[in-house]
Amino acid sequence: MEVTSAQALKAFEKPHTFPHLYNGVAHTSALMRKFRVCHVEVVDDNANRVAKEIAVSVTKDRRFQSYVARGGPSWLANIIQADATSPLAEGLAMREAVVACRDLDLREMRFESDSTQLVNCVNSGAGSTEM
């Protein structure tokens, strides 16, 4: 599970220090324990732009319709398109795949990409700031 707040991660690590969030954190933690491999990770705010915009639209704008069932809202099309073609987004997805393979104790894997920029960045050992 990804969060964009270091405070949220602290709430999962030490729920007793956040009494106003305790019930929600405890419920979420119980659900996470049902998975064989599941952890909370802090990511950059840009890593979840689509999810953030949908959450804001539901909590602030009170848009309750199912976006997935309707093929996605038109007002998110530009963000979805930019994320779909971003080497950084593909790199984040690759990182998640690497973590999943590690957690499954897989020793051999092969990753492929159609992004020359991402492949060069990964093969050179450069960080995400190089993309």
N, C-alpha and C positions, 0 to 999 in steps of 0.2 A: 504494500500500500504506500502510496506517495503522498506526502504532505509538503506544503511550501512554507511551513512555519516551524522554526526550531522549538517554539513553545509547545506546539502540538506534539512533537516528538517527546519532549520532557513529560507531557501529560501521560503518554503511554508508558514511559520508563518509570515514572514515580507518580502514579495516579493519586496517592494520598495527599500530595502537595497541591492538587487542584480539586478541592472538594466540590466546587460548582460544576465540574465536568466528570466527576467520578462515575456516575451511573452510565453515561454515554460511552466513556472510555472502557469501563468494565464490560459492557455489552459488546462493543466492537472487538475487544480483546478475546472474549469468549468465542465469537464467530471466527476470528482469525485462527484460533487454536484448532479449529476443525480441519484446516488445511495442513497437509504434510509439511509444506514449506511456505512460510508467510512472514514477512517482516515489514517494519515501517521505516521509510527512508525519506530524508529531507531532500527535495529537489528544487531547482531554480523555478521561479514563478512562471517563466515562459514554457516550461516543460508540459504544463497542463492548461494551456490557454483555452482550448475548447471546453474542457470540463469546468474551468473557472467561469467562463461566460454563461454556460448553462446553469450553473449553481446560482450565479447572480440573477439570472433571468427568473429563476424560480423563487428565490428568497426575496428579491427586491421588486421585481416586476410582476410577480405572481402569475407567471406563465406555467401552467401545470400540465400541458399536453405532452405526450410522449414524443420526443424528438427522434428517437430511433425508429419507432413504428412509422413515422411519417417521412422518413428519408432525410432528416436533418432540416433545421430551419434555414431559410434563405439568408437571414441576417448573419449566419455563421459561415457562409460559403467561402468568403475570402480567407478567413482564418484556417478553415479546414484545408483548403487548397494550398495555402502557404506551408502548413505543417506537413502535408502529404509530400511535398516536393523538397522539403528541407533536409540537407545532409545532417544537420544537428538532430532533427527528430529521428531520422533513421539510425543515427549513432546512439541515441538514447535507447531505442528499441533493441539495437544490437547489444548494448550493455546489459539490458534486462535479460536477454537470451543467454549471455555469458554467465550472469549470476545464477540463472535457473539451472544451467548445465553444471555449474560448480556445486550448487546445492544438491543436485541429483548424483553427484560424484562421477560425472561423465569425464573420461580422460581424453577422448578424441572427439573433435567436432570440426565442422567446416562452416564458415560464414561467407555468404556471397552478397554483393551489392551492385547495383547499377550506377552508383555514385562514385565516379573516379576520385572526386575530392575526399569522400569518406574513406575509400580504400587506401589512398595515399596517406591520409592522416593516421589511420590505424597502423599501417605497415611501417610508418616512420616513427611511431611511438609518440607523436605530437599530441598535445592536449586539445580539448574541445575549443579552446580559444583560437586555434589555428584554422578552424572551419569558418 
